[in-house]
Amino acid sequence: MDYFKKILKYAIPYKTYGVLNILFNTFYALFSALSFMVMMPLLQVIFKSDGVKVTEKPTFESISKILDYSKDSLSYFIHRVAGEDQSKALLIVVSLVITMFLLKNIFSYLAMYFITFLKNGVLKDIRNDLYNKTITLPLSYFSEKRKGDIMARIGTDVLEIQHSFLSILELIFREPLTIIFTIIMMFTISTNLTLFVFIFIPISGFIISLIGKSLKKKSDDVQREQGYFLSLLEESLSGLRIIKAFNAEDTFNGKFNDSTKRFYNYSNTLTNRTNLARPTSEFLGISVIAVLLWYGGTLVLVDGTLAGEDFLAFIGLAYNILTPAKALSKASYAVKKGNAAAERVLEILETKNHLEDAPNAHVKTGFDTAITFDNISFKYEDEYVLKDFSLTIPKGQQVALVGQSGSGKSTLANLITRFYDVNKGEVLLDGINIKELTKKSLRNQLGIVSQDALLFHDTIANNIAFGKDVTKEDIINAAKIANAHEFIMELPKQYDTSIGDSGNKLSGGQKQRISIARAVLKNPPIMILDEATSALDTESEQLVQHALEKMMKNRTSMVIAHRLSTIQNSDLIVVLKKGRIVEQGKHNELLAKKGEYFKLVTMQSLG
């Protein structure tokens, strides 16, 4: 129930709807029981037309005689209205029965009407919190998780919580109250008969509970497998070009078919065990009714201690208990299924974010002096990628980082943006440790253009603006600086052209120039270029390079370069090898040393 309590806190903002639900469920439960009690005068009118009529207003004597008082009061009311006219008396009783059932169903609808707002509100808030937590968690969290599994938790697991845990909110008051009111009515008819019924109900409940014990594990298997094949689907769509190029369709088909087969087996087991609840509870319920018919029939026909119409009303009340009892037994299965879903959802919500802003973090409003990597060391897993690394990038300078793959170049970009935190040492901005700044204000000082120009399924204008409140003129000016304006104007809808999923309607060079325009519009004092031209052809590279040069004017730039032709004019070139600086200087100085930089340049035939 711990998971249920944690999910239930989301219902607090909607407590008014919960209170109204409880109120109308109380009326529903009351009229559900009364609707069977008014059957007794109906049966009396039909089967005891020659019976004694109550002509004087009855008086209330004690709680033990409340049933007789109620029956006599109703009989007195019918006699006053109908007199000796039996058909009129029958019409009155039938009208009473219809009224009771009408009120019962009106209150049932009102209870469900208000709980709908609570259920859907909780669903919305959990989804919002999940999404918010997902996009604020550090990148390291997602290196260990499948995207499809995260999607499954936000999608199907949250829905399972609504179908299971939140469905209990409908039952948690209505069904117990229905049972309580019904039992009270049953006791007023016959104490012995009611006690006899309750010998068998606990036995039935115990048998039903045995079925549901393994449902949580089975439900967990189903949801985990669903997360896996959704992840496989996401990977397949992202890498469809590679899958086709390597004729790997059969391999991925096999993986997906194996996953759906496991899902099929898990789902069959889970569904069959859930479905077993209904026939089991129905059979046990009918067994109780059968025993009740035997014992009650004895009281009516042999002992004569119970009136026939009272016994028939009692049978109706006993059956009235079965429906909420079955609903509660189904709810217990739903809790077990919901537990598995809630556990997976709460795992994300309760994940500690070690990159949270410090309690006393302050806002950085500008950049004045330098970026400093002060004797830092960093590792993603076991081995250090950077070891005792120190570097200062003064304001207004362009510093290029070069070296072989795995030398730690991109890691520096991840550290200055605080996508990861250093293990040792400090990263300083104007002499302030970036851990002491809010992440938002830190990243406001930075613009990033990476090798993979990530664009969104939207218009060019919206991709450049990227949520900023800017004018069309601002967007066009940014596009001109990025050398993107000309090709945009040739598109069918120009700046209002939708670029498709991940910008797949554009070429690599066009996508890169859109991402540069986005960075230009942000207008940050510090620019980080992470191999921004390495994936482009020569013509596109030249266009993009010109755009980058225009963008980097009067800015502090950290350029991570694979193509060394793009960084020859840098103020400082830093050569890394296995996480350490092996050389640094200007292009010509490093060439003259004929060291590591000279080897890299020679390998690219630029010497």
KOLVEXTOR-506917 format. One record per residue (C-alpha): x, y, z. Coordinates in steps of 0.05 Angstrom, whole numbers, padded with zeros to 5 digits, always signed. Layout:
# residues N
XYZ;...
END
This chain:
# residues 607
+00000+00000+00000;+00061+00046+00004;+00057+00057-00072;-00017+00072-00067;-00005+00124-00012;+00049+00158-00054;+00003+00161-00115;-00056+00184-00072;-00019+00248-00053;-00032+00270-00125;-00107+00270-00108;-00100+00325-00055;-00110+00384-00103;-00175+00350-00126;-00201+00334-00057;-00266+00374-00069;-00284+00325-00124;-00266+00268-00076;-00312+00295-00022;-00370+00302-00071;-00357+00231-00095;-00360+00205-00024;-00424+00244-00010;-00461+00218-00072;-00434+00147-00061;-00463+00149+00009;-00532+00166-00020;-00522+00113-00074;-00506+00060-00021;-00566+00080+00021;-00616+00079-00036;-00585+00014-00063;-00605-00020+00002;-00673+00016+00007;-00691-00004-00064;-00696-00076-00040;-00732-00059+00024;-00790-00026-00013;-00799-00093-00048;-00832-00120+00015;-00895-00078+00012;-00899-00093-00063;-00898-00167-00048;-00949-00157+00008;-00996-00121-00039;-00989-00176-00092;-00990-00238-00048;-01029-00215+00013;-01088-00178-00015;-01130-00202+00042;-01079-00185+00095;-01091-00138+00154;-01084-00065+00134;-01053-00013+00180;-01105+00041+00190;-01074+00077+00250;-01008+00114+00249;-00956+00068+00282;-00910+00091+00338;-00835+00078+00343;-00820+00032+00402;-00746+00010+00396;-00690+00001+00346;-00700-00075+00348;-00770-00065+00320;-00750-00015+00266;-00768-00062+00209;-00839-00072+00235;-00845+00003+00246;-00821+00018+00175;-00868-00035+00144;-00927-00010+00184;-00912+00063+00167;-00909+00047+00093;-00972+00005+00098;-01007+00062+00134;-00985+00112+00080;-01010+00065+00024;-01077+00055+00060;-01088+00130+00069;-01074+00144-00005;-01105+00082-00038;-01157+00062+00013;-01187-00005-00008;-01167+00002-00081;-01114-00053-00091;-01095-00031-00161;-01081+00039-00135;-01041+00010-00078;-01000-00031-00128;-00988+00031-00170;-00962+00070-00109;-00915+00013-00089;-00889+00005-00160;-00877+00081-00163;-00838+00077-00097;-00794+00021-00125;-00781+00060-00189;-00765+00123-00149;-00715+00086-00105;-00679+00056-00165;-00680+00123-00201;-00649+00159-00142;-00598+00103-00134;-00575+00110-00207;-00575+00187-00206;-00529+00186-00145;-00486+00133-00178;-00477+00177-00239;-00462+00239-00198;-00409+00201-00158;-00376+00177-00222;-00382+00246-00253;-00341+00279-00198;-00289+00223-00191;-00274+00230-00265;-00244+00300-00253;-00201+00272-00197;-00177+00211-00237;-00160+00250-00299;-00129+00306-00258;-00083+00257-00223;-00065+00225-00290;-00047+00294-00318;-00005+00314-00258;+00033+00248-00255;+00049+00253-00329;+00071+00325-00322;+00116+00308-00263;+00145+00248-00299;+00161+00289-00361;+00190+00346-00320;+00233+00297-00280;+00254+00261-00343;+00281+00324-00377;+00315+00349-00314;+00352+00284-00298;+00426+00283-00317;+00448+00253-00383;+00484+00197-00345;+00416+00169-00323;+00395+00158-00395;+00459+00123-00414;+00434+00065-00371;+00361+00066-00393;+00325+00049-00458;+00284+00106-00488;+00226+00058-00502;+00224+00038-00429;+00219+00112-00407;+00163+00121-00459;+00126+00060-00433;+00128+00087-00362;+00100+00155-00382;+00049+00123-00428;+00023+00054-00409;+00046+00050-00337;+00011+00116-00319;-00052+00090-00353;-00047+00026-00313;-00044+00068-00249;-00108+00103-00271;-00143+00037-00288;-00121+00003-00223;-00104+00049-00165;-00151+00105-00185;-00208+00057-00199;-00204+00038-00126;-00223+00109-00108;-00291+00095-00140;-00299+00032-00098;-00264+00051-00033;-00327+00085-00004;-00384+00063-00050;-00377-00013-00043;-00362-00017+00032;-00419+00032+00046;-00466-00009+00002;-00446-00071+00040;-00455-00037+00108;-00523-00008+00092;-00546-00074+00062;-00522-00113+00123;-00560-00065+00169;-00623-00078+00128;-00610-00153+00130;-00603-00152+00206;-00670-00116+00212;-00703-00173+00174;-00668-00233+00207;-00608-00235+00253;-00600-00310+00248;-00602-00310+00172;-00551-00253+00168;-00502-00288+00216;-00510-00352+00175;-00490-00315+00111;-00428-00286+00144;-00401-00355+00161;-00391-00367+00087;-00368-00298+00061;-00299-00300+00095;-00287-00370+00066;-00304-00344-00004;-00259-00283+00006;-00200-00327+00027;-00207-00371-00035;-00210-00310-00081;-00149-00278-00049;-00107-00340-00064;-00115-00327-00139;-00086-00257-00139;-00021-00268-00101;+00024-00275-00162;-00008-00220-00204;+00043-00165-00186;+00102-00206-00212;+00064-00225-00276;+00043-00153-00287;+00115-00130-00276;+00139-00179-00330;+00087-00153-00379;+00105-00080-00369;+00180-00092-00371;+00173-00130-00437;+00129-00075-00465;+00183-00025-00449;+00235-00068-00485;+00197-00075-00550;+00178-00001-00550;+00252+00014-00543;+00268-00034-00600;+00216+00001-00643;+00246+00070-00627;+00316+00044-00644;+00291+00013-00709;+00258+00078-00732;+00319+00119-00714;+00368+00071-00748;+00324+00049-00807;+00375+00073-00858;+00431+00031-00827;+00386-00029-00818;+00369-00029-00892;+00440-00014-00914;+00467-00075-00876;+00407-00120-00895;+00393-00128-00821;+00317-00129-00827;+00315-00204-00809;+00358-00193-00747;+00314-00138-00720;+00251-00175-00740;+00276-00234-00700;+00290-00191-00639;+00221-00158-00643;+00185-00225-00654;+00221-00256-00594;+00200-00197-00551;+00127-00199-00573;+00126-00274-00562;+00149-00264-00490;+00098-00209-00483;+00045-00256-00511;+00062-00310-00460;+00065-00262-00401;+00000-00229-00422;-00036-00295-00429;-00016-00317-00359;-00035-00249-00329;-00101-00244-00365;-00122-00316-00350;-00108-00307-00276;-00146-00241-00275;-00204-00273-00313;-00206-00330-00263;-00230-00280-00211;-00298-00269-00242;-00323-00340-00250;-00293-00360-00183;-00326-00303-00145;-00392-00313-00182;-00393-00388-00167;-00377-00376-00094;-00430-00322-00091;-00483-00368-00120;-00461-00422-00071;-00475-00374-00014;-00543-00357-00044;-00559-00431-00052;-00543-00446+00021;-00582-00384+00040;-00643-00409+00001;-00640-00475+00037;-00634-00445+00107;-00682-00387+00094;-00733-00433+00063;-00731-00475+00126;-00746-00413+00168;-00805-00395+00123;-00836-00463+00108;-00818-00506+00168;-00807-00459+00228;-00853-00403+00204;-00808-00352+00239;-00798-00311+00176;-00850-00281+00128;-00844-00301+00055;-00840-00229+00029;-00786-00213+00081;-00746-00274+00058;-00750-00253-00015;-00728-00182+00003;-00671-00213+00044;-00649-00254-00017;-00648-00190-00058;-00605-00156-00005;-00558-00215-00001;-00549-00212-00076;-00538-00136-00069;-00476-00153-00027;-00447-00198-00081;-00438-00142-00133;-00396-00096-00088;-00360-00157-00059;-00339-00179-00129;-00319-00107-00145;-00274-00106-00084;-00243-00173-00102;-00228-00146-00172;-00200-00083-00140;-00151-00126-00100;-00125-00154-00166;-00121-00084-00194;-00079-00062-00135;-00029-00118-00149;-00025-00098-00223;-00022-00024-00204;+00035-00038-00155;+00080-00060-00212;+00064+00002-00254;+00069+00050-00194;+00137+00021-00175;+00164+00035-00245;+00135+00106-00247;+00159+00123-00176;+00228+00097-00193;+00236+00156-00241;+00200+00207-00196;+00243+00188-00136;+00309+00184-00173;+00357+00232-00139;+00386+00283-00187;+00459+00294-00167;+00462+00354-00213;+00409+00394-00176;+00424+00468-00163;+00456+00479-00095;+00409+00510-00043;+00449+00575-00044;+00464+00575-00119;+00463+00645-00149;+00446+00672-00218;+00501+00690-00267;+00481+00749-00310;+00543+00758-00354;+00613+00735-00373;+00672+00780-00355;+00741+00747-00352;+00754+00673-00367;+00733+00600-00366;+00781+00559-00323;+00789+00484-00318;+00827+00479-00253;+00864+00413-00244;+00802+00372-00262;+00795+00296-00268;+00733+00261-00295;+00710+00190-00310;+00645+00164-00340;+00653+00095-00309;+00719+00065-00284;+00775+00097-00324;+00790+00171-00322;+00778+00207-00388;+00812+00271-00362;+00868+00270-00311;+00894+00331-00274;+00873+00375-00332;+00882+00451-00328;+00865+00503-00381;+00844+00576-00382;+00803+00607-00439;+00806+00684-00433;+00745+00725-00453;+00743+00741-00528;+00792+00686-00549;+00780+00626-00594;+00812+00563-00565;+00812+00499-00606;+00816+00430-00576;+00845+00376-00621;+00866+00304-00613;+00848+00233-00629;+00780+00203-00612;+00775+00188-00538;+00825+00242-00518;+00772+00280-00477;+00754+00338-00523;+00678+00329-00522;+00681+00313-00447;+00705+00385-00435;+00643+00411-00470;+00599+00365-00427;+00633+00392-00364;+00629+00467-00379;+00555+00459-00395;+00547+00418-00331;+00516+00359-00366;+00564+00321-00320;+00602+00342-00258;+00677+00334-00248;+00703+00281-00200;+00761+00324-00178;+00781+00397-00187;+00737+00455-00208;+00707+00487-00270;+00705+00562-00260;+00668+00617-00296;+00697+00686-00278;+00730+00652-00219;+00665+00622-00193;+00656+00547-00188;+00599+00530-00236;+00569+00485-00183;+00553+00549-00144;+00512+00577-00203;+00442+00558-00224;+00444+00512-00284;+00396+00557-00321;+00438+00620-00313;+00502+00581-00330;+00472+00554-00395;+00445+00623-00412;+00519+00643-00422;+00532+00585-00470;+00513+00570-00542;+00525+00500-00570;+00531+00476-00641;+00545+00402-00643;+00563+00351-00697;+00491+00324-00696;+00446+00383-00714;+00385+00363-00674;+00323+00397-00701;+00250+00386-00683;+00189+00368-00724;+00167+00440-00733;+00176+00500-00780;+00244+00530-00795;+00223+00594-00759;+00204+00557-00696;+00268+00516-00697;+00309+00579-00701;+00268+00616-00648;+00266+00554-00604;+00215+00582-00555;+00244+00652-00551;+00196+00711-00559;+00228+00743-00620;+00205+00778-00683;+00207+00750-00754;+00261+00801-00769;+00305+00774-00713;+00297+00703-00742;+00316+00727-00812;+00377+00765-00787;+00401+00703-00749;+00391+00661-00812;+00431+00710-00854;+00490+00707-00806;+00486+00631-00810;+00486+00632-00886;+00417+00599-00884;+00372+00654-00911;+00383+00639-00985;+00365+00566-00984;+00306+00580-00937;+00276+00629-00986;+00278+00575-01040;+00234+00528-00999;+00159+00522-01014;+00136+00559-00952;+00203+00592-00936;+00209+00603-00860;+00142+00568-00849;+00166+00504-00882;+00159+00443-00837;+00226+00405-00837;+00200+00336-00816;+00222+00289-00761;+00292+00310-00738;+00296+00356-00798;+00301+00298-00847;+00274+00341-00905;+00339+00382-00903;+00410+00364-00922;+00465+00358-00869;+00493+00427-00886;+00425+00459-00885;+00408+00428-00817;+00475+00452-00789;+00463+00523-00813;+00394+00523-00780;+00426+00501-00715;+00478+00556-00722;+00422+00607-00733;+00389+00581-00669;+00454+00593-00631;+00463+00662-00662;+00393+00682-00641;+00408+00661-00570;+00467+00710-00573;+00509+00680-00516;+00577+00708-00496;+00609+00638-00499;+00603+00591-00559;+00619+00517-00558;+00629+00483-00625;+00633+00407-00619;+00659+00382-00686;+00606+00425-00720;+00632+00412-00791;+00660+00341-00787;+00599+00308-00818;+00594+00355-00878;+00618+00352-00950;+00670+00404-00973;+00620+00454-01003;+00574+00451-00942;+00634+00456-00896;+00656+00520-00928;+00587+00551-00922;+00580+00529-00850;+00651+00550-00833;+00638+00621-00859;+00574+00622-00817;+00613+00600-00756;+00667+00652-00766;+00614+00707-00770;+00580+00680-00708;+00645+00675-00667;+00666+00747-00678;+00675+00782-00611;+00656+00719-00574;+00694+00671-00529;+00696+00605-00566;+00715+00534-00548;+00722+00496-00614;+00728+00420-00614;+00754+00403-00682;+00765+00340-00723;+00780+00377-00788;+00841+00417-00771;+00832+00464-00831;+00776+00498-00792;+00818+00520-00732;+00883+00547-00762;+00866+00619-00743;+00850+00602-00670;+00883+00643-00615;+00905+00579-00581;+00906+00506-00604;+00907+00454-00548;+00928+00383-00567;+00901+00328-00522;+00922+00256-00515;+00891+00207-00466;+00861+00263-00424;+00923+00306-00418;+00950+00367-00455;+01012+00347-00495;+01020+00411-00535;+00990+00481-00540;+01004+00542-00582;+00985+00575-00648;+00980+00536-00713;+01049+00555-00741;+01083+00546-00674;+01057+00476-00666;+01076+00457-00737;+01147+00481-00725;+01152+00434-00664;+01138+00374-00709;+01104+00340-00652;+01035+00310-00641;+00998+00367-00677;+01045+00361-00737;+01027+00286-00741;+00952+00302-00740;+00960+00355-00794;+01003+00310-00837;+00952+00253-00831;+00899+00301-00860;+00946+00322-00916;+00946+00395-00896;+01019+00405-00879;
END
